[in-house]
Amino acid sequence: MKEALILKGYEVAKERYAAIGIDADKAMEALQNISLSLHCWQADDVAGFESAGELTGGIQTTGNYPGKARNMEELRADLLKAASYIPGTHRVNLHEIYGDFGGQFVDRDQVEPKHFESWMQWAAEQGMKLDFNSTSFSHPKSGDLTLANPDKGIRDFWIEHTKRCRAVAEEMGRRQGDPCIMNLWVHDGSKDITVNRMLYRDLLKQSLDEIFATDYRNMKDCVESKVFGIGLESYTVGSNDFYIAYGATRQKIVTLDTGHFHPTESVADKLSSLLLFIPEIMLHVSRPVRWDSDHVTIMNDDTLDLCKEIVRCDALSRVHIGLDYFDASINRIGAYVIGSRATQKCMLQALLEPLQTLRAYEAAGQGFQRLALLEEAKSLPWNAVWDMFCLKNNVPVGEEFIGEIEQYEREVTSKR
């Protein structure tokens, strides 16, 4: 009965959209081809498998909800469980500390592709592709400065670490027949006033140039800025200005994390500027609440504007979408599903926007008509198209996933 209602609702929605020149079937086809990069660190609060130490280096996780993944097997099981409720085919984004180290300590300047062999095999078996991140935090040599450290020994350690991460990403991309996107974020900064801003940024530039000296064919490099790190509030070496300049001059992908900007900044507004000067953009989608708090993504104006701007820039092939939140205060599988589906809902609404008509109004100077249609489009039956998209992908429609995740908690995660 419910399937019949979904089909009926979709037919009505399809006709409604057709009346304003939108093909709902094509919108779903486009959404089907958009893969999110699911961040592995939501499953275990960014702990990883390297050591049992606490998070250090400018980040932290809040909350202590029971049932987090304690090992690789549990983390993979949780990822697959979450993916089973998210329509479409998606990627998995790994940090270096999630390597398969076989119970041995492997320092970060010694990591090799072999430490991710089981991940590559697992991803191939699951029909998923991998992305990657170097890991500069939570290490005895992290401190306040890594790639920007005046101590050459420490700086060289992190340069070697990042070079090796690029080699891992290259092998991942070669094996999966699709470029692995490797993100570089370092927390480097100062808690209080510094009188050496130029020094640290020059060192970071030199370190990056050395890291990127080797060209690869099967991976893509991203550089990510931040406003500040926890305990490093006064100065961030890798600021937005720094990485935009670096990305533009070195033709590297710039990563825009929706939590890494001042509260009144629009990340959506940055896309059109960057896309004129850099080849591609990587998005890390989260929900900042007053600061970079990494709350679970929801279908809010910020995420909706971001998705609409991707479509308006005709940049679906140049913008990659990853998730980057780690909420330890709620069910972690539920957090994956809420954030992923919210992002997809926003993207669907963007794909259903009557852009051709809106642009015709704008070109003719018809501001009233443009604003009126933008407002009316908000109440068009996009949700009926979303329900149909879920049905076609054989995932729960509406709130049905809540009970299934509760069951998984009762039977699996609550017993950890």
N, C-alpha and C positions, 0 to 999 in steps of 0.2 A: 504493500500500500504506500509506504513512504517513497519507494522508488518511483511509483507512478506520479506522486505529487511533485517530486523533483523534476521529472521529465515534463510534466505539465507546466510547472513554474518556469522552466527553461524556455519552453516554446513561446510563452508570453513575453519573457524577457528578450528573447531573440527578435521577436517582432518589434518590440519597443525600441531596441537599439537600431534595427534596420531602418526605422522611420527617421533616424537622424544620421543615417549613412554609416553605421558601424556594423561590421560583421562579427558577431559574438563567437562564431566557430573559429575564425581566424585569430581572435584574441586568445582563445584557449590554446590554439596551436602554438602561438608565440610564447605563452606562459609555460607550456610543456617543455620548451627548449631552454628555459632559464634554470640553471642549476645553482642552488645555494651551496656555499662551502660551510658545512657544519663543523663548528669548533669543538674539538675533542675535550677541551678543558672545562666545559660546563659539567661534564659527568663526574669530575673528581675534584673540583675547586682548584684547579691549576696545580695539583700536587705532582703529577708525573710519576715516572718509575725510576728516577735516578737516585733519589734519597728520600728520607722521611723528614727532611727539614722543613721549616716554616717559610712562607713567602717573604722575600725581601727584595729590595731594589725598586721601590716606588709603586708597588701594587699591593693589594690585599683583597681577600674575599670575606664577605660578611655573611653570617648565618651558620647554623650547624644542624641543618635538617638531616635526619638519619637516612642511611642507605646509599651513601656515595660509593662510587666504584673504587675498589681497593687494589685492583690489579688489571692487567691487560685484558684478560678474559671477560671480567665484569664490565669494563669500559666498552669493549666491542659489543657485548650483548646489549648494553644500554643504548648505544648508538643505533644498532639495528632496530631495537624496539621503538625508539623515537622516529626513525626514518619510516617505519611502517605506518605512521599516522600523518606523514607529510606527503602530499601528492607530488608526483614527479620523480626524477632521478637526480640525486645530489652528490656532492663531493664531501670528503672528510679533510679537515684542516688539522695538521699535527704540529705541535711544538717539539723541538729537539729532545726535550726531557721525557718524551713518551716513547723513546726507542726501546727495542727489545734487547736488553743488555744481558739477558741470561743470568740474572742474579749477580753479575759482576759490576764493579764500579768502573765506568768508562768516563774519564774526564772529558770535558767538552771540546778540548782541542785535539781529541783523539777519535771523535765520532766518525763513522764510515757508513757507506750505503748498506753494508751487511747488517748493521744494527736495525735496519728498517726492512729487511728482507721479508720477514713474516707479515709486516703491514702491507707490503706490496702484493704478496700472495693473497692475503685476506681481501684486500680491496678488489683485486681481479676476480676472485670468487664471488664477491657480492655485486659485481657490476658497478663499482664506485671508483672514482678517481681521487687522487690525493693532492693536497696542497701542503705547504710546509712553512715553518718559522724558525729562525734562530732564537736562542733563549739566553738573554743576558742577565736575567734576574736570578735570585735565590741561589747564589754560589759564593764561596768564600772570597772570590776575586771580583765580585760585583761592585761592592762599595757604592760610592756616589757617581763614579765615572768608569766607563769601560772602554769603548772605542775612542773616547776623548780624553783618556787618562794621560797625564804627562809622564807617568812611569812607563817607559817603553816596554818593560817586561809584561806588565798587565795589559797594555794596549796590544802588544803582539799576540798575547794569549787569545784575546777576543777577536782579533783579525783572523787568526788561524781557525778559531771556532766557526766563524762566519763563512770563511772559504770552504770549510768542510761541509757546512750545511748546504751551500750552493751545489757542491758535488752530489750530496744526497738528493737534492731536489732534481738535479739533472738526470740522475738514474731513475727516479720516480717518473719523471716525464717521459723518458725513453721507453720505459717498460709499459706505461699505460697508453702510449701513442697520442698523448695530449700534453701540452706544456704544464708543468707543475709551477704554480705561482708561489714564490718564496718571499715572505714578508720579513723585513728587517726593522725592528723597533728596539731602541735602547733607551733606558730610563735616564741617562746621564743628565746631571743637573746639580743644583746647589740649594741647600735648605735656606741659606741666608744670602745676603748681598755678596756678589762676586765682583772683583775688579779685573777679571780675566776672561770676559765674554769672548773676545776675539780669539784668544789663545785656544780655548776649548773647541770652538767651532772650526778653526783651522785644522786642528788635530783630527776632528771628526771627518772633515773633508778629505784629508790625506788618507785616513784609514779606509774610507769608503772607496776611494780611487784604487787603493791597493787591492781591496776585496774584489772589486768588479773588473780587475785587469784581465781576468780570464773570461772569454766569451763562451757561452753555452748555447746550444740549439734547442734543448728540450725543457728549459725552465725560463721563467720570467721573474725579474727582480722588482720588488716593491720597497719603497722607503716610507716610513710612517712617522708623522709628527705627534707631538702631544703638548698640551698647555703646561702641565706640571705632573710630577710624580709625587706620591705620598712621601713626606719627609724631604722633598726636594722642590718646595713650593716657589722659591724666589727666582729660579732661573732654569730653563730647559735648553740644553745645547741644541738638540734636534727639534727646533721650533717649526711651525708651519712655514714661515718665511724661508728658513734654511732649506727645507726639503722641496718646496716648490722651485726654488732657484736651482737646487741640485738636480731635481728631476727634469726640469726644462733644459738645462745645459748638458746633461748626460743622457737624456732620452730614456729615463727610467719611469716605471709606473709609480705614481704617487698614491699612497693609501690614505683615504679619508675615513677616520673613525668618528662616528657621529657624537661620541662623548669627548673628543679631544679638542673642543673649541669653547670659546666663551659662550655663556648661556644665550646671548642674544644673536649669535652668528647663525646664519642659514647655510648649512652644508650643501643644500640643493643649489644655492646660488653660485657655488664654487665650480660646479661641473662644467658649465659652458666656457668659463675662462680657461680652465685647465685643459680641456679637450682641444683647444686651439693650439696648444704648445707641447703637449706630451702625448705619447702614443695611446695609453690606456689608463684607466683608473681602477683601483681596488677600493671597495667599500667595506668597512667593518661596521655593521649595523648593531647598535645597542640603544639603550635609553638612559641618558644622563638625568639624574634628579638633583639639581643644584650644582652638581659636579660630576666628574667622570665615575659615576657610581655603578655603571654596568648593570642596571636593572634590565629585566627581560623586555625585549622589543614588543611593543603593542602597535595597534593600528591607529597611530596618532597623526597629527598634521605634519610633523617633521618627517616621518617615514613616508607618508603619502606624497609630500612635496618632492622628496628625494626621488621616488620612483617615477613620478610624473616628469621630472626634469630629464631623467634618463631617456624616456620615450620622446619627449619634445626635442631632445638633442639628436635623435636618431642614433643613439649610442648603445643599443643593446649588445652589439658585438665588441664594444670597447670598454664596457664597464662590467667588472666582476663583483659579485655580491657575496660577501661572507658575513657570518654572524660573530659577534664578539662581546658576549656578556657572560658573567659567571655568578649567578644568584644561588647562594647556598642556603637560602631561607625557605625555599619551597621545594616540592618534588622536582628533581632535576630532569627527569624525562619529560615531565609536564612543561618545564621551562623551555626545553628544546622545541617542543611542539607548538606552544603558544607563540614564541618568537618567530619561528619559521613560517607558520601559517599566516601570522600577521603581516610579515614581509611580503608573502605571496599575494595576500588580499590587496595590499597597496599596489603591487605591480599590476594585478589584474585591473584594478580601477584605472590605472594609468593607461593600460592598453585599450580600455573601453572609452577613453575620452574622445569626444567629437572634435579632434584637433583640426581637421581640415576646415570645418565650419567656423571654429573659433578664430583661426588665422585669417579666414576671409573677412570676418567681421573686423578684426584688428587692422588689416590692410586697407579696409574701406573707412577707417576712422569711426567705426560704430561701437563706441565704448559701452554704451548701454546694453546692446545686444550681446556683446562679448561677456560682460559681467553677468547678465541674466542667464546665459546658457551655462556658464561655469557653475552658477548656483544650482540651476535645475539638474545639472549632471550629477550633483551630489546625491540626489534622491532617486536616480535611475536604478533599476533592479539588478545591480551588479552582484548582489548576494545570491540570486538565483543562478547566475552564471558560475559563481564560485561553488555552489552546491553540486552543479553538474560536473564541474571540473574534478571535484573530489570523487563523485560517483564513477566517472570514467577511469579514474586512477585506482579505484578499489580501496579507498581509504575512508575512514569514518566521516560521515557528513554531519556538520553542525557540532553539537556538544557530545556526540556519542563517544569520542575518545576518552572523555573524563573517566567514565566507569571502567574502561579497559586499562587505563593507567593505574587506577586505584587497585585493580585486581593484580597487576604486575607488582605493585608495591606490597600488597598482602602476601603474595606468593614468593617474591624474589628479594626485593631491596630491603624490606623490613627485617629479613633474617640475616643480613650482613653484620 
